[in-house]
Structure formats: C-alpha cells, structure tokens
Amino acid sequence: MTPADLTVHLTDHVVRIVVEGSSEFTLPIGPVALFDGPLERSELPSPIQLTNALGLVQDHLDDAIIADPSITSASSVLAVGVHAVELARVEIGARVVPDAYQLQRSDADEVFRTLALEPSIERRHNPGLDPSHVDSIIGTCCVILGVMRRLDLSQIGIAGPTEAAKMP
C-alpha cells in the first residue's frame, strides 16, 4: 500500500489526523473516550447516543478541516491502530487482515448497524472480534464512519499489522 495523503491514527482516547507533508491534529474522540462519553458505557447504546457519538467525531473533524481545508481533498485515507484493525477483523470475520485492505463504506455501515443492535453478551460472539474490544468496537465504528461520512469516502484503507509495523 502506498502512503496515504491522510492518516487516521486511532488510539483509546484520541484520534490523530496526519495530513502528509502538511499538518497534524489530535482529536479527543478515541473509541474508549466515546464509550466513556456520549455512549455512556451503555450495554446497548440508544439511537441518540449513537447519533451524538457520530456527531462529536464529525464536529472535531470539522475543527481540523477549518484549520487545514486540504483534509477534504485527500486522495487516499488510511486508518491505523489496533482499533482500526479490530473493525476490519469483524468485517472480515477473521483475525487476519490482509495488507492493503480497503474497508468499503457500505460494509462499515452494515457492521455498525449489526453491532449497535447487539448487547455485549451477543456482540462478543462475532467472528474476528477480540473480547477486549467488545465495548470499544461501537466507538471504533463511530470514529471510522464519522470520518468516512464527513469526508464522503466510499472506502478507507486499514493498515494490517505488517503495514502498521513499518509506519513511523
């Protein structure tokens, strides 16, 4: 996979947006931060909690876009970090994420709809989902979908473990 114009680094409590050769922004919307915040640590988040989490992601991304409008014209976007890989694993239904994997927006939407309707006791049975991400995976979906929707992306690259190990 060639380097992305825009890289979205997901960590527990923040998302770092890196515009290649230009700027970097830290947004306080990591998957665990969303679970603890607008998702209110809910076993089964309500539609308003999900809407608020998605809106918070887009609001923070809007702040970065105001500071660097080139974010909206990135020709390629790559999501990296264990949370991004975990979402790809759930979509694939297996623990191995191939290098150069592209998560389609329609697939991300479907995974989100499926997981958001499952209580954690059922969610943990999804193939590919590590038990340590049963709660944070909803926040991960909100981050990835919030970015995809705001930037009008039809797909987003997910750095598999081999690729992520090569990144600075």
C-alpha positions as CSV (number, residue, x, y, z in Angstrom):
1,M,0.0,0.0,0.0
2,T,1.4,3.4,-0.9
3,P,1.5,6.1,1.8
4,A,-1.8,7.8,2.4
5,D,-2.4,11.6,1.9
6,L,-4.3,11.4,5.2
7,T,-3.7,9.0,8.0
8,V,-6.2,8.5,10.9
9,H,-4.4,7.0,13.9
10,L,-6.9,5.5,16.4
11,T,-5.9,5.1,20.0
12,D,-8.1,4.5,23.0
13,H,-8.7,8.2,23.9
14,V,-7.6,10.2,20.9
15,V,-7.5,10.2,17.1
16,R,-4.6,11.7,15.5
17,I,-5.2,13.1,12.0
18,V,-2.0,13.4,9.9
19,V,-2.0,15.3,6.6
20,E,1.0,14.1,4.7
21,G,3.6,16.9,4.4
22,S,1.3,19.5,6.0
23,S,-0.3,19.3,9.4
24,E,-1.3,17.1,12.3
25,F,-4.3,17.3,14.7
26,T,-5.2,15.4,17.9
27,L,-8.9,14.9,18.4
28,P,-10.3,13.8,21.8
29,I,-12.6,11.1,20.3
30,G,-10.9,7.7,20.6
31,P,-13.1,4.7,20.8
32,V,-12.8,4.3,24.5
33,A,-13.3,8.0,25.1
34,L,-16.6,7.7,23.1
35,F,-17.6,4.6,25.1
36,D,-17.0,6.5,28.3
37,G,-18.6,9.8,27.0
38,P,-21.5,10.0,24.6
39,L,-22.1,6.3,24.5
40,E,-22.4,6.4,28.3
41,R,-20.9,2.9,28.8
42,S,-24.2,1.6,27.6
43,E,-24.7,-2.1,27.2
44,L,-26.9,-1.3,24.2
45,P,-26.4,2.4,23.1
46,S,-29.6,4.2,22.2
47,P,-30.0,5.8,18.8
48,I,-29.5,9.3,20.3
49,Q,-26.2,8.1,22.0
50,L,-25.0,6.7,18.6
51,T,-26.0,9.9,16.8
52,N,-24.2,12.1,19.4
53,A,-21.1,10.0,19.2
54,L,-21.0,10.2,15.4
55,G,-21.8,14.0,15.6
56,L,-18.9,14.5,18.1
57,V,-16.5,12.8,15.7
58,Q,-17.7,15.0,12.8
59,D,-17.6,18.2,14.9
60,H,-14.0,17.6,15.9
61,L,-13.0,16.7,12.4
62,D,-14.7,19.9,11.2
63,D,-12.4,21.9,13.6
64,A,-9.4,20.2,11.9
65,I,-10.8,20.9,8.4
66,I,-11.2,24.6,9.3
67,A,-7.5,24.7,10.3
68,D,-6.4,22.7,7.2
69,P,-9.0,22.5,4.4
70,S,-6.8,20.2,2.4
71,I,-8.1,17.4,4.6
72,T,-11.2,17.2,2.4
73,S,-9.3,16.7,-0.7
74,A,-7.1,13.8,0.4
75,S,-6.8,11.2,-2.4
76,S,-6.3,8.3,0.0
77,V,-7.1,7.8,3.6
78,L,-5.6,5.2,5.8
79,A,-6.8,4.2,9.3
80,V,-4.2,2.7,11.6
81,G,-4.0,1.3,15.1
82,V,-5.4,-1.7,16.9
83,H,-8.9,-0.3,16.9
84,A,-9.0,0.1,13.1
85,V,-7.6,-3.4,12.6
86,E,-10.2,-4.8,15.0
87,L,-13.0,-3.3,12.9
88,A,-11.6,-4.8,9.8
89,R,-11.4,-8.2,11.6
90,V,-15.1,-8.0,12.5
91,E,-16.0,-7.1,8.9
92,I,-13.9,-9.9,7.5
93,G,-15.0,-12.3,10.2
94,A,-11.4,-13.5,10.9
95,R,-8.3,-12.5,12.9
96,V,-6.1,-12.0,9.8
97,V,-6.4,-8.6,8.0
98,P,-4.7,-8.7,4.6
99,D,-2.2,-5.9,3.8
100,A,-3.8,-3.2,1.5
101,Y,-7.2,-4.0,2.9
102,Q,-9.9,-1.5,1.9
103,L,-13.0,-1.2,4.1
104,Q,-16.0,-0.2,2.0
105,R,-18.4,2.3,3.5
106,S,-21.4,0.1,2.9
107,D,-19.6,-2.7,4.8
108,A,-18.7,-0.3,7.6
109,D,-22.3,0.8,7.8
110,E,-23.5,-2.8,7.9
111,V,-21.1,-3.8,10.7
112,F,-22.1,-0.7,12.7
113,R,-25.8,-1.5,12.3
114,T,-25.3,-5.1,13.3
115,L,-23.0,-4.4,16.4
116,A,-25.1,-1.4,17.6
117,L,-28.2,-3.7,17.9
118,E,-26.4,-6.4,19.9
119,P,-25.9,-6.4,23.6
120,S,-22.3,-7.1,24.6
121,I,-23.1,-10.7,25.5
122,E,-24.1,-11.3,21.9
123,R,-21.5,-8.9,20.4
124,R,-18.6,-10.9,21.8
125,H,-19.6,-13.9,19.6
126,N,-18.8,-12.0,16.3
127,P,-16.1,-13.8,14.4
128,G,-12.8,-11.9,14.5
129,L,-13.8,-9.7,17.5
130,D,-11.2,-9.9,20.3
131,P,-13.0,-10.0,23.7
132,S,-11.0,-6.9,24.9
133,H,-12.8,-4.8,22.2
134,V,-16.4,-5.9,22.8
135,D,-17.2,-2.5,24.4
136,S,-14.9,-0.2,22.4
137,I,-15.9,-1.6,18.9
138,I,-19.0,0.6,18.8
139,G,-16.8,3.7,19.4
140,T,-14.5,2.4,16.7
141,C,-17.4,2.2,14.3
142,C,-18.4,5.8,15.2
143,V,-14.9,7.1,14.6
144,I,-14.4,5.3,11.2
145,L,-17.9,6.1,10.0
146,G,-17.8,9.7,11.2
147,V,-14.6,10.2,9.2
148,M,-15.9,8.4,6.1
149,R,-19.2,10.3,6.2
150,R,-17.7,13.7,6.8
151,L,-15.1,13.2,4.0
152,D,-17.6,11.5,1.8
153,L,-15.3,8.4,1.4
154,S,-16.5,5.2,-0.3
155,Q,-13.7,3.3,1.3
156,I,-10.9,3.7,3.8
157,G,-7.6,1.7,3.9
158,I,-6.9,-0.2,7.1
159,A,-3.3,-0.8,7.8
160,G,-2.8,-4.5,8.7
161,P,-0.3,-5.5,11.3
162,T,2.6,-5.9,8.8
163,E,2.0,-2.4,7.4
164,A,1.4,-0.8,10.7
165,A,4.8,-2.1,12.0
166,K,6.5,-0.3,9.1
167,M,4.9,3.1,9.8
168,P,6.8,5.7,11.8
